[in-house]
Amino acid sequence: QVQLVVSGGGLVQAGGSLRLSCKTSGSIWDINTMAWYRQAPGQQRELVATHDIGGGADYVDSVKGRFTFARDNDKNTVYLEMRSLKPEDTGVYYCNVHTQTGQEVWGQGTQVTVSS
């Protein structure tokens, strides 16, 4: 079974940057798709970005041009690079993957807080 380790959350000022990491216990090539979700208090959990491993990526309109996927194949890790952060980006971020064998796996949440 694949397991995910998530890190990189923190507190930043508006306009700052963070990089979230999602490392799989297996091979990155066993992953079909990876996605990032976020949830603020009192809000629905929303899909932020999706990435086909070995393919392209899609982003919700509110983060386009500011959030970008990156990948380190040797470390079996995918990153979400977040730039020009806004207070409305604040929330708990989750990594989600679907494997080539149909397994769905969630990582633990990591808190991102952006101050005004």
C-alpha positions in Angstrom: 0.0 0.0 0.0 1.2 3.5 -0.9 1.7 6.0 1.9 2.1 9.7 1.6 4.2 12.1 3.7 3.2 15.8 3.4 5.2 18.8 4.6 5.9 22.4 3.9 3.0 24.3 5.4 3.6 27.4 7.5 2.9 31.1 8.2 3.8 33.7 5.6 2.9 37.3 4.8 0.8 38.2 1.8 3.0 38.1 -1.3 5.3 35.5 0.1 5.9 31.9 -1.1 5.7 28.3 0.2 6.5 24.9 -1.2 4.4 21.9 -0.2 5.9 18.4 -0.6 4.1 15.1 -1.1 6.4 12.1 -1.0 5.2 8.6 -1.8 6.5 5.5 -0.1 6.6 3.8 -3.5 7.7 4.8 -7.0 6.4 8.0 -8.4 5.7 6.0 -11.6 3.1 3.9 -9.7 1.0 7.0 -9.4 -1.6 7.8 -12.1 -2.7 11.2 -10.9 -1.9 13.6 -7.9 -4.1 16.3 -6.6 -4.0 19.1 -4.0 -7.1 20.1 -2.0 -7.6 22.8 0.6 -10.2 23.5 3.2 -10.8 26.7 5.3 -12.9 26.7 8.5 -16.6 26.7 7.6 -15.8 26.0 3.9 -16.1 23.0 1.6 -12.9 21.2 0.8 -12.0 22.3 -2.7 -9.8 20.9 -5.5 -6.9 23.3 -6.1 -4.7 21.5 -8.6 -4.3 18.2 -10.4 -1.3 16.6 -12.2 -0.9 13.5 -14.3 2.5 12.0 -13.5 4.4 12.2 -16.7 1.8 14.6 -18.2 0.2 18.0 -17.7 -1.4 19.9 -14.8 -4.6 21.9 -14.2 -5.3 24.6 -11.6 -8.4 26.2 -10.2 -8.8 29.7 -11.7 -8.1 31.5 -8.4 -4.5 30.1 -8.3 -3.6 30.0 -12.0 -0.3 31.8 -12.6 0.7 31.6 -8.9 0.8 27.9 -8.1 2.9 25.4 -10.0 3.7 21.6 -9.8 7.3 20.5 -9.7 8.6 17.0 -9.4 11.8 15.1 -8.2 11.6 11.6 -9.7 14.6 10.4 -7.8 13.0 11.3 -4.5 9.5 10.1 -5.5 8.2 13.5 -4.5 5.8 16.0 -6.1 5.8 19.7 -5.0 3.3 22.4 -5.1 5.1 25.7 -5.4 2.9 28.6 -4.2 3.9 32.2 -5.0 2.3 35.6 -4.5 0.2 34.1 -1.7 -3.0 35.9 -0.6 -4.9 35.7 2.7 -7.7 33.8 0.8 -5.2 31.0 0.2 -5.3 30.2 3.9 -6.4 26.7 4.8 -5.4 23.1 5.4 -3.9 21.6 2.3 -4.2 17.8 1.5 -2.3 15.6 -1.0 -4.4 13.0 -2.8 -3.2 10.3 -5.3 -4.7 7.6 -7.4 -2.3 4.8 -8.2 -2.0 2.7 -11.4 -3.8 -0.2 -9.6 -6.8 2.0 -8.6 -5.8 2.7 -5.0 -6.8 6.1 -3.6 -4.5 7.5 -0.8 -4.7 10.7 1.2 -1.9 12.4 3.0 -2.2 14.2 6.3 -3.2 17.9 6.2 -0.7 20.7 6.4 -1.7 24.2 7.6 -1.0 27.2 5.3 -1.7 30.6 6.9 -1.2 33.9 4.9 -1.4 37.1 6.9 -2.5 40.5 5.5 
